[in-house]
Amino acid sequence: MTLYGEKWRPQQHFTARQFGPELLEPGKRQEGWLNDLNGLVYYEGEYHLFAQRWNKCWIHAVSNDLVHWTELPPAFWEEAPDTGVQSGSVVIDYGNTSGLSPDPERPAMVAFWSRNDNLSQCLSFSLDKGRTWQHYEGNPIMRMPERDPKVFRYDDHWVMLLYGDQQYHLLTSPDLLHWTRTGNVVPDSFECPDFFELPLDDGDPKWVLVRGDGKYSVGTFDGTAYTEESGQLLSDAGPNFYATQTWNNTETGDGRRIQAAWMRDGRYPGMPFNQQVTIPCELTLRTVDGKPRLFRTPVRELTTLYAGSTHWSGIVKPGADRVLADGPVEADLHLDVEIPSGATLTVDVSGTTTELTGTTVASQEVSGRLRTVRVLIDRTSVEVFANDGEVSISRCYLPAGSGLVLTATAPVQVAATLHSLASMWPDR
């Protein structure tokens, strides 16, 4: 099989490669596997994607456009067999607060992670834009019964969230090496925290806390304590969306907050890889019914993969299905819909269906009427975005039929534009 050309290899979603002899259907600690996303960071024109190979190493890929990825050899490995390098985060130490860089003009890229004992909090660092790494001699930097450190800069100090006992613990540090508990916690939390500030559509900044299961809340943060102002909401309603993270340090670029997640539990029979990553999405906070809500939309760079478009508009009627493609497709489908009350429009992607009504997509309610639906179709995934990202649904699948078909239980007005997608991989 040709690398990146394998039958079930996604062509627009990142998957891991193997650098050694080919192994089919690799397991959790074998080459070709990936799970939790770690340490997403932007630095000097490059987006860095790190992910778990089930706590054996951090796999590493880079991109300058969030679409075309080059996988590098693993960034770093566990210090000794079965000690583990679990999930964590990466920051750029611009002020050299840690003293890890001998040259302040060349700041350290610093990765935080936990050993398998869920007690030893450690760091590794790179001085050459992430190409080579070394474990910190003083590991562990602290021993606390938690894991999944999320680190970021707030004004004149560093902040860390650590997961343990179904809550996030907040710590602060002046130098990334010495940490102090604030005594503040966020209860009812779940693994792999992500935490960032976003402006609301009225310009008012808010803090968004995303848990590993994809649930998020919105509130305020004063540098040591987080105050929730909303309940927990779904950032994605799909069954395969997990351990999501956003790219840190994008304020040194165009400032967008970009999110991706592990699409866990997909199946790839006979393939030399296992698991995939969602399409990177831009996050925005918008007011819905007087409350802030997180919207997810695929990054604009995806349009660089457009390889031709077709358009159809008309009425889909019962018993008169509209076939938009008569075979498997890799495509970005845009639908404008007017679905009357009581009617259902079904989008069938090779046997995987998404049902739309006038107010729901796959049973998830939208505010007001359902107006637009976007469906990203790859070889083994379907991602749906409704009303400009108010609702998103990420799913893995294996084609059980063929084609792309619209069916309806009553007449539905539809305008459909189908953009075929080229491969993101080199030489494809």
MIVO-396459 format. One line per 4 residues: for each residue y, x, z of N, C-alpha, C. Coordinates in steps of 0.2 Angstrom, whole numbers. Atoms other than C-alpha are relative to their C-alpha. Layout:
residues N
Y:X:Z:Y:X:Z:Y:X:Z ~ ...
***
This chain:
residues 428
-6:4:0:0:0:0:6:4:0 ~ -7:-4:0:18:6:-4:4:-2:6 ~ -4:1:-6:29:8:11:5:-5:-2 ~ -5:5:0:40:-7:13:-1:-5:-6
2:5:6:31:-16:-2:-6:-3:2 ~ 6:3:-2:17:-22:8:0:-8:0 ~ 0:7:1:12:-41:6:4:-4:5 ~ -4:5:-5:19:-48:22:6:4:3
-6:-3:-3:33:-35:25:6:-3:-1 ~ -6:3:1:49:-43:28:5:4:-5 ~ -4:-4:4:62:-38:15:7:0:2 ~ -7:0:-3:78:-43:24:0:1:7
1:-1:-7:72:-41:42:-3:7:2 ~ 2:-7:-2:70:-24:51:-7:-1:3 ~ 6:-1:-2:52:-19:54:-1:8:1 ~ 1:-7:-1:45:-2:61:-5:3:-5
5:-3:4:36:10:50:-5:5:4 ~ 5:-5:-3:22:23:53:2:7:-3 ~ -1:-7:2:25:42:52:-6:4:-1 ~ 7:-4:0:7:47:54:-5:-4:-5
5:3:4:-9:41:46:0:-8:1 ~ -1:7:0:-9:22:42:-5:-3:4 ~ 4:4:-5:-15:10:55:1:-7:-1 ~ -2:7:1:-17:-8:51:0:-4:6
-1:4:-6:-12:-21:63:1:4:7 ~ -1:-4:-6:-5:-9:76:1:-4:6 ~ -1:4:-6:-5:-14:94:6:3:4 ~ -6:0:-3:8:-13:107:3:7:1
-2:-7:-1:9:6:110:-1:4:-6 ~ 1:-4:6:5:11:92:5:0:-5 ~ -5:-1:5:15:17:78:0:-6:-5 ~ -1:6:4:22:2:68:2:-6:4
-1:5:-4:24:-9:83:7:0:2 ~ -6:0:-4:41:-15:90:0:-6:4 ~ -1:6:-4:46:-27:104:8:0:2 ~ -7:1:-2:62:-28:115:5:5:-4
-5:-4:3:78:-22:107:4:3:6 ~ -3:-4:-5:87:-8:117:6:3:-3 ~ -5:-5:2:103:1:117:4:-1:-6 ~ -4:1:6:112:-7:102:7:3:1
-6:-3:-1:127:4:99:3:2:-7 ~ -3:-2:6:140:7:86:4:7:1 ~ -3:-6:-1:147:25:84:2:3:-6 ~ -3:-4:5:158:33:71:-4:-2:-7
2:2:7:153:22:56:-8:-2:0 ~ 7:2:0:134:19:61:-1:-5:6 ~ 3:5:-5:125:5:69:-7:3:2 ~ 6:-2:-3:111:11:80:-4:-5:3
5:5:-3:96:0:83:-6:4:3 ~ 5:-2:-4:84:5:97:-5:-6:2 ~ 5:6:-2:68:-5:101:-6:4:4 ~ 6:-2:-3:53:-3:112:-6:1:-4
7:0:2:36:3:107:-4:-1:6 ~ 3:2:-6:30:-6:122:0:6:5 ~ -1:-5:-5:37:7:134:-3:7:-1 ~ 2:-7:1:30:22:126:5:4:-3
-6:-4:3:46:27:116:5:-5:-2 ~ -5:4:3:62:20:110:0:2:-8 ~ -1:-1:7:61:18:91:7:0:-2 ~ -7:-1:1:77:22:82:1:-1:-8
-2:1:7:85:16:66:8:0:-1 ~ -7:0:1:103:18:59:2:-4:-7 ~ -2:3:6:113:8:46:8:0:0 ~ -7:0:0:131:8:40:3:-7:-2
-2:6:2:131:-10:35:-4:-6:3 ~ 4:5:-4:119:-20:47:-5:-3:-5 ~ 5:3:4:108:-24:32:-5:5:-3 ~ 4:-6:2:101:-7:25:-2:4:6
2:-4:-6:91:2:39:-4:6:-2 ~ 4:-6:1:84:19:39:-3:2:7 ~ 3:-2:-7:71:22:53:-1:8:0 ~ 1:-7:-2:72:39:61:-6:1:4
6:-1:-5:58:47:72:3:-3:6 ~ -2:2:-6:58:40:89:5:4:4 ~ -5:-3:-3:73:44:99:-2:4:6 ~ 3:-4:-6:64:49:115:-6:-4:2
6:2:-2:47:47:123:0:-1:8 ~ 1:0:-8:41:43:141:-1:7:2 ~ 0:-7:-2:42:59:151:-8:2:1 ~ 7:-2:0:23:59:154:-4:-6:-1
4:6:2:8:47:149:1:-5:6 ~ 0:6:-4:10:30:156:6:0:6 ~ -5:0:-5:26:34:166:5:-5:-3 ~ -3:5:3:35:23:153:8:1:-1
-8:1:2:53:21:145:1:-7:-2 ~ -1:7:1:57:3:147:7:-2:-3 ~ -6:2:4:71:-7:140:6:2:4 ~ -6:-2:-3:89:-3:143:6:0:-5
-6:0:4:106:1:135:3:7:-1 ~ -3:-6:2:117:14:127:7:-1:1 ~ -7:-1:0:135:19:130:2:6:-3 ~ -3:-6:2:147:32:123:5:2:5
-4:-2:-6:154:42:137:7:4:-3 ~ -5:-3:4:171:45:128:4:5:5 ~ -4:-4:-5:180:52:144:-4:6:3 ~ 4:-5:-3:165:63:148:0:0:7
1:2:-7:164:55:165:-6:3:3 ~ 7:-2:-3:146:61:167:0:8:0 ~ 0:-7:1:150:79:162:-6:3:-4 ~ 6:-2:4:135:79:151:1:3:-7
-2:-3:6:144:85:136:4:7:1 ~ -4:-6:-1:150:103:135:7:0:-3 ~ -6:0:4:164:98:123:2:-7:0 ~ -3:7:0:175:83:127:1:-4:-6
-1:2:6:178:81:109:-6:-3:-3 ~ 7:2:3:159:77:106:-3:-4:6 ~ 3:4:-6:155:63:119:-7:-1:-1 ~ 7:1:-1:138:60:125:-2:-7:-2
3:7:0:128:45:119:-5:0:5 ~ 4:0:-6:119:40:135:-4:-6:0 ~ 5:6:0:104:29:136:-3:-1:7 ~ 2:2:-6:99:20:152:-7:-4:0
6:4:1:81:14:155:-4:1:7 ~ 4:0:-6:68:11:169:-7:3:-2 ~ 7:-2:0:51:19:172:-5:-6:1 ~ 5:6:-1:35:8:173:0:-2:7
1:2:-7:36:8:192:5:-5:2 ~ -5:5:-1:51:-4:190:4:2:7 ~ -3:-2:-5:59:7:203:5:6:-2 ~ -3:-6:2:65:23:195:5:-1:-6
-5:1:5:81:21:185:2:7:-3 ~ -1:-6:4:84:35:172:5:0:-5 ~ -4:0:6:94:41:158:-2:6:-4 ~ 1:-6:5:93:52:142:6:0:-4
-6:0:4:107:58:131:0:4:-6 ~ -1:-3:7:112:64:114:7:3:-1 ~ -7:-3:1:126:76:109:1:0:-8 ~ -1:0:7:123:74:90:-1:-7:-4
0:6:3:125:56:86:-7:-3:0 ~ 7:3:-1:108:51:92:-6:3:-4 ~ 5:-3:4:98:63:81:-5:3:5 ~ 4:-3:-5:91:72:96:2:-2:7
-1:3:-7:89:67:114:-3:5:5 ~ 3:-3:-6:85:75:131:0:-4:6 ~ 0:3:-6:80:68:147:4:3:5 ~ -4:-2:-5:92:70:161:-4:4:5
4:-4:-5:86:84:173:0:-3:7 ~ 0:3:-6:91:74:188:-3:-7:1 ~ 4:6:-1:80:59:184:-5:-1:6 ~ -4:6:1:79:47:192:7:0:3
-6:0:-3:97:44:195:1:-4:6 ~ 0:4:-6:93:31:208:-7:-3:0 ~ 6:4:-1:78:22:215:1:-7:3 ~ -1:7:-2:80:3:215:-5:-4:-3
5:4:3:67:-10:213:2:-5:-5 ~ -3:4:6:74:-17:197:-2:4:-7 ~ 1:-3:7:73:-13:178:5:-3:-5 ~ -4:2:6:82:-16:161:7:1:2
-7:-1:-1:99:-8:165:4:-1:-6 ~ -5:1:5:113:-15:155:7:3:3 ~ -5:-4:-2:128:-3:156:6:-1:-5 ~ -6:0:4:146:-5:150:6:2:4
-6:-2:-3:164:1:153:4:-6:2 ~ -5:5:-2:176:-10:163:6:3:3 ~ -6:-4:-3:194:-3:165:-2:7:1 ~ 1:-7:-2:192:13:175:-7:1:3
6:-2:-3:174:12:180:-6:-3:-5 ~ 6:2:4:156:9:173:-3:-6:4 ~ 4:5:-3:146:-7:177:-7:0:-2 ~ 8:1:2:127:-10:177:-2:-6:3
4:5:-2:117:-25:178:-7:2:0 ~ 7:-1:0:99:-23:184:-4:-6:2 ~ 4:6:-2:86:-36:184:-5:1:5 ~ 5:0:-5:75:-40:199:0:-6:4
1:6:-4:68:-54:209:4:-6:-3 ~ -3:6:3:74:-67:196:8:0:0 ~ -7:0:0:92:-61:197:3:6:-2 ~ -3:-6:3:104:-48:190:4:2:6
-3:-3:-6:111:-36:203:6:4:-4 ~ -6:-4:3:129:-28:199:1:6:4 ~ -2:-7:-3:133:-10:202:6:3:-3 ~ -6:-3:4:148:1:198:-1:8:1
0:-8:0:150:20:195:6:3:-3 ~ -6:-3:3:164:32:191:-3:5:-5 ~ 2:-6:5:153:44:181:-7:-1:-3 ~ 6:1:3:137:36:175:-6:2:4
6:-3:-3:126:46:187:0:-2:7 ~ 0:2:-7:131:39:205:2:-7:0 ~ -1:8:0:129:20:207:1:-3:7 ~ -1:3:-6:135:9:221:-1:-8:-1
1:7:0:129:-9:224:6:-4:2 ~ -6:4:-2:143:-22:224:-2:-5:5 ~ 3:5:-5:132:-34:234:0:-7:-4 ~ 0:6:4:135:-47:220:-6:0:-5
5:2:5:121:-55:210:1:-6:-4 ~ 0:6:4:118:-68:197:-7:-3:0 ~ 7:3:-1:104:-79:202:-3:-4:-7 ~ 3:3:5:92:-88:191:0:3:-7
-1:-4:6:91:-74:178:-7:2:-2 ~ 7:-2:3:77:-67:167:1:6:-5 ~ 1:-7:4:75:-49:161:6:1:-4 ~ -5:-3:6:85:-39:148:7:-3:0
-7:3:0:103:-44:152:4:3:-6 ~ -6:-3:5:117:-43:139:6:-4:3 ~ -6:3:-3:135:-46:145:6:3:-4 ~ -6:-2:4:151:-45:135:5:-5:0
-6:4:0:168:-52:133:1:-2:-7 ~ -2:3:6:173:-64:119:6:-4:0 ~ -6:5:-1:189:-73:115:-2:-7:-2 ~ 1:7:2:188:-92:114:5:-1:-6
-4:2:6:195:-100:99:8:-1:2 ~ -7:0:-2:211:-103:109:3:6:2 ~ -3:-6:-2:213:-85:112:-2:2:7 ~ 2:-1:-7:207:-86:131:-6:4:0
6:-4:0:195:-72:134:-5:-3:5 ~ 6:2:-4:178:-77:142:-5:6:0 ~ 6:-4:-1:163:-67:148:-6:-4:-1 ~ 6:4:1:146:-72:141:-6:5:2
6:-4:-3:130:-67:150:-6:-3:-4 ~ 6:2:4:114:-68:139:-6:2:4 ~ 6:-2:-3:97:-68:147:-5:2:-5 ~ 5:-2:4:81:-61:140:-3:-5:-4
3:6:4:75:-78:135:4:-3:-4 ~ -5:3:5:90:-81:125:5:-5:3 ~ -5:5:-3:99:-93:137:6:4:2 ~ -6:-3:-2:117:-89:140:5:-5:4
-5:3:-3:131:-94:151:7:3:-1 ~ -7:-3:1:150:-92:150:4:-1:7 ~ -4:-1:-6:162:-87:164:5:5:0 ~ -5:-6:-1:174:-74:171:-3:5:4
3:-6:-3:171:-57:177:7:5:2 ~ -6:-4:-3:183:-46:188:-1:7:1 ~ 2:-7:-1:174:-29:187:-5:1:5 ~ 6:-1:-5:162:-32:201:-4:-7:1
3:7:-1:158:-51:201:0:-4:-6 ~ 0:5:6:153:-64:188:0:-7:3 ~ -1:7:-3:158:-82:191:-2:-4:-6 ~ 2:4:5:148:-94:180:5:-6:-1
-4:7:0:159:-109:173:-4:-5:-5 ~ 4:5:4:145:-117:162:-7:1:3 ~ 7:0:-1:127:-121:164:-4:5:-5 ~ 4:-4:4:113:-111:155:-1:-4:-7
0:3:7:113:-115:136:-4:4:-4 ~ 4:-3:4:102:-110:122:4:4:-6 ~ -4:-4:6:109:-96:110:-4:-1:-6 ~ 4:1:6:94:-99:98:-6:-5:3
5:5:-2:82:-114:99:-7:2:-3 ~ 6:-2:3:68:-105:90:-6:2:5 ~ 5:-2:-4:51:-101:97:-1:8:0 ~ 2:-7:1:51:-83:92:7:5:1
-7:-4:-2:69:-77:99:-1:3:7 ~ 1:-3:-6:68:-65:113:3:7:1 ~ -2:-6:-2:75:-50:122:6:2:-5 ~ -6:-1:5:92:-51:112:5:4:3
-5:-5:-2:105:-38:113:6:-1:-5 ~ -5:0:5:122:-36:105:2:8:-1 ~ -2:-7:1:130:-20:98:6:2:4 ~ -6:-2:-4:141:-11:110:5:5:-4
-5:-5:3:157:-1:106:2:-2:-7 ~ -3:2:6:161:-11:91:8:-1:0 ~ -7:0:0:179:-11:97:3:6:-4 ~ -2:-6:4:180:6:89:-1:-1:-8
1:2:7:175:-2:72:4:-6:-1 ~ -4:6:2:180:-20:66:0:-5:6 ~ -1:4:-6:178:-27:84:-5:-6:0 ~ 5:5:0:164:-40:79:-5:1:6
6:0:-4:151:-45:92:-6:-2:-4 ~ 5:1:4:135:-43:83:-7:0:4 ~ 6:1:-4:118:-49:90:-6:0:-4 ~ 7:0:4:100:-47:85:-5:-1:6
5:1:-5:84:-51:94:-7:2:-3 ~ 7:-1:2:65:-47:94:-3:-7:-2 ~ 3:7:2:56:-61:84:-7:1:2 ~ 6:-1:-3:41:-60:95:-6:-5:-2
6:4:1:23:-67:92:-1:-1:-8 ~ 1:1:7:24:-66:73:-7:3:-2 ~ 7:-2:3:7:-63:63:1:3:-6 ~ 0:-4:6:5:-50:50:-7:3:-2
7:-2:1:-13:-49:45:-1:6:-5 ~ 2:-5:4:-19:-33:38:6:5:-2 ~ -6:-4:2:-2:-25:38:1:7:5 ~ -1:-6:-4:3:-7:44:7:0:5
-5:1:-4:17:-14:55:-1:-7:4 ~ 1:6:-4:19:-28:69:6:-1:3 ~ -6:3:-3:34:-39:74:6:2:-4 ~ -6:-1:3:51:-40:67:6:-2:4
-7:1:-3:70:-41:71:4:-6:-4 ~ -4:5:4:81:-56:67:6:3:-4 ~ -6:-2:4:95:-55:55:6:1:5 ~ -5:-1:-5:110:-48:64:5:-6:-1
-5:6:0:123:-62:68:6:1:3 ~ -6:-1:-3:141:-62:72:1:-6:5 ~ -1:5:-5:145:-71:88:7:-2:1 ~ -7:2:-1:160:-82:91:0:-5:6
0:5:-5:165:-93:106:5:-6:-3 ~ -4:5:3:172:-110:100:-1:-6:5 ~ 0:6:-5:177:-126:110:-4:-6:-3 ~ 3:6:2:165:-140:108:0:-5:6
0:5:-5:168:-156:117:4:2:6 ~ -4:-3:-6:181:-147:128:-3:6:4 ~ 4:-6:-4:168:-133:133:-1:6:-5 ~ 2:-6:5:165:-115:126:-7:0:-2
7:0:2:150:-114:116:-1:6:-5 ~ 1:-5:4:142:-99:107:-3:-2:-7 ~ 3:1:7:140:-99:88:-2:6:-3 ~ 3:-5:3:129:-88:78:0:0:-8
0:0:8:132:-84:59:-3:7:-2 ~ 2:-6:3:123:-71:49:6:5:-2 ~ -6:-5:2:134:-55:46:1:-1:-8 ~ -2:1:7:144:-56:30:-3:5:-5
3:-5:4:136:-40:24:-7:-2:-4 ~ 6:2:4:120:-50:19:2:-2:-7 ~ -1:2:7:129:-56:3:-1:6:-4 ~ 1:-6:4:127:-38:-3:-7:0:-3
6:1:3:109:-43:-6:-1:-5:-5 ~ 0:6:5:113:-58:-17:-2:3:-7 ~ 3:-2:6:103:-56:-33:0:-5:-5 ~ 0:6:5:107:-72:-42:0:-7:4
0:6:-3:111:-90:-38:-1:-6:-4 ~ 1:7:3:107:-108:-43:3:-5:4 ~ -3:5:-4:115:-124:-38:-3:-7:-3 ~ 2:7:2:110:-142:-38:3:-5:5
-3:6:-5:118:-158:-31:-2:-6:-3 ~ 3:6:2:112:-175:-31:-2:-4:6 ~ 3:4:-5:103:-188:-21:-8:1:1 ~ 7:-1:-1:86:-184:-13:-3:-7:2
2:7:-1:76:-201:-13:-7:0:3 ~ 7:0:-2:60:-206:-5:-5:0:-6 ~ 5:0:6:45:-202:-16:2:4:-6 ~ -3:-4:5:56:-191:-27:3:6:3
-1:-6:-3:55:-174:-19:5:4:-5 ~ -4:-5:4:68:-161:-25:-3:7:1 ~ 3:-7:0:59:-144:-29:6:5:-2 ~ -5:-5:1:72:-130:-27:-3:6:-2
4:-5:2:59:-117:-30:-7:-1:0 ~ 7:2:1:41:-118:-36:-5:5:2 ~ 4:-5:-2:35:-103:-28:3:4:6 ~ -3:-4:-6:38:-91:-13:6:3:-2
-7:-2:1:56:-86:-11:2:5:5 ~ -3:-4:-5:66:-73:-2:8:-2:-2 ~ -6:3:3:83:-82:-2:4:-2:6 ~ -5:2:-4:98:-88:7:3:-7:-2
-1:6:3:99:-107:5:6:-3:4 ~ -6:4:-3:116:-117:9:-1:-7:-2 ~ 0:8:2:115:-136:10:6:-3:3 ~ -5:5:-3:130:-148:12:-4:-7:0
4:6:-1:122:-164:18:4:-6:2 ~ -3:6:-3:127:-182:21:-6:-5:1 ~ 7:4:-2:112:-190:30:2:-6:4 ~ -2:6:-4:114:-208:35:-4:-1:6
4:2:-7:109:-215:52:-7:-3:-2 ~ 7:2:1:90:-217:53:-4:3:-6 ~ 4:-3:5:86:-206:38:-1:7:3 ~ 3:-7:-1:77:-189:39:0:4:-7
1:-4:6:79:-175:26:-4:6:3 ~ 5:-5:-2:65:-162:27:1:6:-4 ~ 1:-6:4:66:-144:21:-6:3:1 ~ 7:-3:0:49:-137:17:0:7:-3
1:-7:2:47:-118:16:-7:2:0 ~ 7:-2:0:30:-115:10:-5:-2:6 ~ 4:3:-6:22:-127:23:4:0:7 ~ -4:0:-7:35:-123:37:6:-5:-1
-5:5:1:46:-138:39:6:0:5 ~ -5:1:-5:63:-141:47:3:-7:-2 ~ -2:6:1:68:-159:49:8:-1:2 ~ -8:1:-1:87:-164:48:1:-8:1
-3:6:-1:95:-180:54:8:0:-1 ~ -7:-1:0:113:-185:54:3:3:6 ~ -3:-3:-6:115:-178:71:-4:6:3 ~ 4:-6:-3:101:-165:74:-3:4:-6
4:-5:4:92:-150:66:-6:2:4 ~ 6:-2:-4:74:-148:72:1:-3:7 ~ -1:3:-6:78:-160:86:6:3:5 ~ -6:-2:-4:93:-150:92:6:-3:-2
-6:4:2:109:-160:93:6:5:-2 ~ -6:-3:1:125:-155:85:6:-4:2 ~ -6:4:-1:142:-161:89:2:-4:-6 ~ -2:4:6:148:-175:78:-6:-1:-5
5:1:5:138:-176:62:-2:7:-3 ~ 3:-6:3:127:-163:54:3:1:-7 ~ -3:-1:6:137:-156:39:-3:5:-4 ~ 3:-6:4:130:-139:34:-6:3:3
6:-3:-2:113:-131:35:-1:6:-4 ~ 2:-6:3:109:-113:31:-7:2:2 ~ 7:-2:-1:91:-107:29:-1:7:-3 ~ 2:-7:2:87:-88:28:-8:0:-1
7:0:1:70:-86:20:-3:7:-2 ~ 3:-7:1:60:-70:21:-8:-1:-1 ~ 8:1:1:41:-67:18:-3:-3:6 ~ 3:2:-6:37:-70:36:5:-3:5
-5:3:-5:52:-78:44:4:-6:-3 ~ -4:5:2:63:-93:43:6:-1:5 ~ -5:1:-4:80:-94:51:5:-5:-2 ~ -4:6:2:91:-110:51:6:0:5
-6:0:-4:109:-111:56:4:-7:-3 ~ -3:6:1:118:-128:57:7:0:2 ~ -7:0:-2:136:-132:57:3:6:1 ~ -3:-7:-1:142:-114:55:-2:3:6
3:-4:-5:130:-108:68:1:-3:7 ~ 0:4:-7:133:-121:82:-8:0:3 ~ 7:0:-2:114:-122:82:-4:5:-5 ~ 4:-5:4:102:-108:76:-7:-1:3
7:0:-2:83:-108:76:-4:6:-4 ~ 3:-6:3:73:-92:73:-8:-1:0 ~ 7:1:0:55:-94:68:-4:5:-5 ~ 4:-3:5:41:-83:61:-5:-5:-3
5:4:3:28:-90:49:-4:4:-5 ~ 3:-3:5:15:-86:37:-1:-6:-5 ~ 0:5:5:16:-96:20:-7:-4:0 ~ 6:4:0:3:-110:20:0:-5:-6
-1:4:6:10:-118:4:4:4:-5 ~ -4:-4:5:21:-113:-10:6:-4:-2 ~ -6:3:3:39:-117:-15:5:-2:6 ~ -6:2:-4:55:-124:-7:2:-7:-2
-1:7:2:56:-143:-7:4:-4:5 ~ -3:5:-4:67:-156:0:-3:-7:-1 ~ 3:7:0:60:-173:5:5:-4:4 ~ -4:4:-4:69:-188:12:-3:-7:1
2:7:-2:65:-205:21:4:-5:-3 ~ -5:5:3:80:-213:13:5:4:-4 ~ -5:-4:5:93:-208:0:5:4:4 ~ -4:-5:-4:102:-192:6:4:4:-6
-5:-4:4:117:-184:-3:-1:7:2 ~ 1:-7:-1:114:-165:-5:3:4:-5 ~ -2:-5:5:123:-151:-13:-3:7:3 ~ 4:-6:-2:112:-135:-13:1:6:-4
0:-6:3:115:-117:-17:-5:5:2 ~ 5:-5:-2:101:-105:-17:1:7:-3 ~ -1:-7:2:105:-86:-17:-6:4:1 ~ 6:-4:-1:90:-76:-21:2:7:3
-1:-6:-4:89:-60:-10:-4:6:-2 ~ 4:-6:1:85:-42:-15:-2:3:6 ~ 2:-3:-5:76:-31:-4:5:5:3 ~ -4:-4:-3:85:-21:9:-3:7:0
4:-6:0:72:-7:8:2:5:-5 ~ -1:-5:6:75:9:-2:-6:0:-5 ~ 5:0:6:66:10:-19:-4:-7:-1 ~ 3:7:1:62:-9:-19:4:-4:-5
***
